[in-house]
Amino acid sequence: MLHEKEFFIRKAIGWCVREISKASPDEAFEFLMKIKDRASGLTLREGAKRLPLQQREMTTVP
């Protein structure tokens, strides 16, 4: 559902990744890097919220 246009779907994907990042930040980061080119900015921002700053910056779309 990465290409979904619905706002809350995009946000929900990010929420799920953010929850995973609490227990497994490295796995969440790896996943975000894999989907970086296909996911919306909203998904990436939400998913990276709890990652360290350096990783968070790497996941953002320019």
trRosetta pair geometry for C-beta under 8 A, 3 or more apart (Angstrom, degrees):
i j d omega theta_ij theta_ji phi_ij phi_ji
1 4 4.5 3 179 -26 85 125
1 9 5.8 -109 160 172 128 123
1 13 6.6 -163 89 -71 106 127
2 13 7.1 128 -100 -148 60 168
2 35 5.9 -144 -118 -160 142 119
2 38 4.7 43 134 130 144 106
2 39 5.0 -84 -155 -90 106 68
2 40 7.8 179 -178 -10 67 73
2 43 7.2 -118 -139 48 74 178
3 38 6.8 -65 -63 179 83 92
4 9 4.2 -58 119 106 148 144
4 10 6.3 -158 85 -57 97 75
5 10 8.0 -25 -172 -40 15 118
6 9 4.1 73 79 6 105 112
6 10 6.9 179 89 -10 55 84
7 10 5.9 -64 -157 37 29 110
7 11 6.2 22 154 -15 67 111
7 42 7.3 -58 -151 135 68 176
8 11 5.3 -50 -139 41 37 113
8 12 6.0 44 157 -26 67 104
9 12 5.7 -52 -144 34 28 113
9 13 6.7 33 154 -22 61 100
10 13 6.0 -52 -155 29 30 111
10 14 6.8 26 149 -12 61 107
10 39 7.8 133 -145 -172 89 82
10 40 4.6 -19 -144 46 132 141
10 42 4.6 65 135 83 123 123
10 43 4.9 -103 -172 -54 79 93
11 14 5.7 -60 -158 40 35 113
11 15 6.3 40 147 -25 69 104
11 42 5.9 -57 -77 153 67 121
11 43 7.5 -125 -80 -85 22 58
11 46 5.8 131 -149 -60 59 162
12 15 5.3 -47 -144 31 36 116
12 16 6.6 39 155 -21 64 99
13 16 5.9 -52 -155 31 31 112
13 17 6.7 26 150 -14 63 105
13 39 7.1 -148 116 -140 142 118
13 43 4.8 -10 86 -131 115 113
13 46 7.7 112 82 76 63 129
13 47 7.3 -36 125 -61 75 115
14 17 5.8 -57 -149 39 34 108
14 18 6.1 37 153 -22 68 107
14 42 6.3 -113 -27 137 147 68
14 43 4.4 -162 -58 -147 96 44
14 44 7.0 -64 -105 7 110 13
14 45 6.7 -1 -141 71 148 58
14 46 2.4 79 141 77 137 119
14 47 4.4 -111 -142 -39 68 74
14 49 7.9 81 165 -12 107 107
15 18 5.5 -55 -148 36 31 114
15 19 6.5 32 154 -20 65 103
15 46 5.8 -45 -52 161 53 129
16 19 5.9 -54 -152 33 31 110
16 20 6.6 30 151 -17 64 105
16 47 7.8 -17 69 -103 61 93
17 20 5.6 -54 -151 37 35 113
17 21 6.3 42 149 -28 66 104
17 28 5.3 123 -179 -150 83 100
17 31 6.3 -153 -128 94 113 130
17 32 6.3 104 -177 -68 148 97
17 43 7.6 79 13 176 137 81
17 46 7.2 108 56 106 104 84
17 47 3.2 2 88 -132 135 106
17 48 7.8 -8 118 -44 124 47
18 21 5.5 -50 -149 28 33 117
18 22 7.5 47 151 -31 59 90
18 28 7.5 94 -94 -156 21 146
18 46 5.8 -87 -36 153 126 72
18 47 5.5 -139 -50 -129 72 34
18 48 7.7 -60 -91 15 84 16
18 49 5.3 10 -121 41 124 107
18 50 5.6 110 -159 6 83 110
19 22 6.0 -38 -166 8 39 114
20 23 6.6 -74 -167 47 42 92
20 24 5.8 -41 167 55 81 98
20 27 6.5 -92 155 95 116 109
20 28 4.8 155 100 -81 101 105
20 31 7.6 23 95 26 149 150
21 24 6.9 -87 -117 76 27 53
21 25 4.8 52 -165 -109 77 63
21 28 3.6 -73 -81 35 83 171
21 29 7.4 92 -117 -40 106 70
21 47 7.0 128 -31 177 131 65
21 48 7.6 133 -82 -122 165 29
21 49 7.9 152 65 60 150 67
21 50 4.8 150 106 74 123 110
21 51 5.7 -82 -161 -63 141 80
22 25 7.7 75 -62 -63 6 81
22 50 6.0 -16 -75 130 67 163
24 27 3.9 1 141 29 120 119
24 28 6.1 136 98 -21 77 87
25 28 5.6 -57 -146 39 34 112
25 29 6.1 37 156 -22 68 106
25 50 7.1 -122 -105 114 104 93
25 51 5.7 140 -159 -114 106 74
25 52 7.4 75 169 -10 146 85
25 55 7.4 120 165 69 107 168
26 29 5.7 -52 -147 35 31 113
26 30 6.4 33 154 -19 64 105
27 30 5.7 -52 -147 36 32 112
27 31 6.4 33 154 -19 64 106
28 31 5.7 -55 -150 36 31 112
28 32 6.4 30 153 -18 65 106
28 47 6.5 -170 -180 175 105 95
28 48 8.0 162 139 -96 111 50
28 51 6.7 -148 99 -75 118 110
29 32 5.8 -55 -147 37 31 110
29 33 6.4 30 154 -18 65 106
29 48 7.8 73 -105 -115 70 86
29 51 5.7 116 -80 -127 99 138
29 55 4.8 -62 -118 -166 130 132
29 58 7.8 45 -162 75 106 122
29 59 7.1 -123 -142 -60 70 122
30 33 5.8 -56 -149 36 30 111
30 34 6.5 33 152 -22 64 105
31 34 5.6 -55 -152 33 33 113
31 35 6.5 6 160 1 67 109
31 47 7.7 -115 95 -179 106 141
32 35 6.3 -69 -143 49 30 93
32 36 6.3 62 153 -67 64 84
32 39 7.7 -79 -145 39 64 154
32 44 6.0 107 -159 -134 108 78
32 47 5.2 169 -92 116 117 134
32 48 6.0 94 -137 -68 167 95
32 51 7.9 -89 19 -40 155 155
32 59 4.5 -10 141 -128 131 130
33 36 5.5 -15 -148 -26 32 121
33 58 7.1 -13 -92 130 104 111
33 59 6.6 -98 -71 -100 63 82
35 38 5.3 -80 -164 57 69 99
35 39 4.4 57 140 -28 106 117
35 43 7.6 -71 122 122 129 133
35 44 7.9 -164 98 -83 96 89
36 39 6.6 -52 -114 35 17 102
36 44 6.5 67 -122 -105 67 132
36 59 6.2 -141 -102 -150 109 63
36 61 7.0 162 -177 -78 86 84
39 43 4.2 -107 176 82 114 136
39 44 5.5 133 103 -50 121 89
40 43 4.7 102 57 3 79 100
40 44 7.1 -149 96 -1 44 87
41 44 5.7 -59 -148 41 34 110
41 45 6.0 33 156 -20 70 108
41 60 7.4 37 -143 -154 90 70
41 61 5.1 -100 -94 34 91 123
42 45 5.9 -55 -143 37 28 108
42 46 6.2 23 161 -14 64 109
43 46 6.1 -60 -146 40 25 107
43 47 6.0 20 159 -16 63 115
44 47 5.9 -60 -142 41 26 110
44 48 6.0 11 164 -9 64 117
44 59 5.1 -175 -172 149 105 101
44 60 6.4 145 129 -106 129 41
44 61 6.4 126 42 -20 160 94
45 48 6.2 -70 -143 44 23 101
45 49 7.0 53 156 -60 60 84
45 60 7.1 49 -82 -106 77 87
46 49 6.1 -23 -161 -24 32 115
47 59 7.2 -121 87 163 105 154
48 51 4.8 -56 -161 24 69 123
48 55 6.9 -162 -149 120 104 86
48 56 4.4 131 157 -126 117 72
48 59 4.5 -178 -77 65 143 146
48 60 7.4 -107 50 -57 163 74
49 56 7.5 71 -98 -118 15 122
51 55 4.2 -99 159 91 125 120
51 56 4.8 162 80 -62 103 79
51 59 7.3 87 52 -1 157 137
52 55 5.0 82 61 15 80 104
52 56 6.8 -146 95 -11 35 93
53 56 5.4 -57 -143 36 30 116
53 57 6.3 30 160 -20 66 105
54 57 6.0 -55 -151 33 27 110
54 58 6.7 27 151 -19 61 107
55 58 5.6 -56 -151 34 35 113
55 59 6.7 29 154 -19 67 106
56 59 6.1 -64 -155 33 30 107
56 60 7.1 37 152 -34 63 101
57 60 6.0 -46 -154 13 36 114
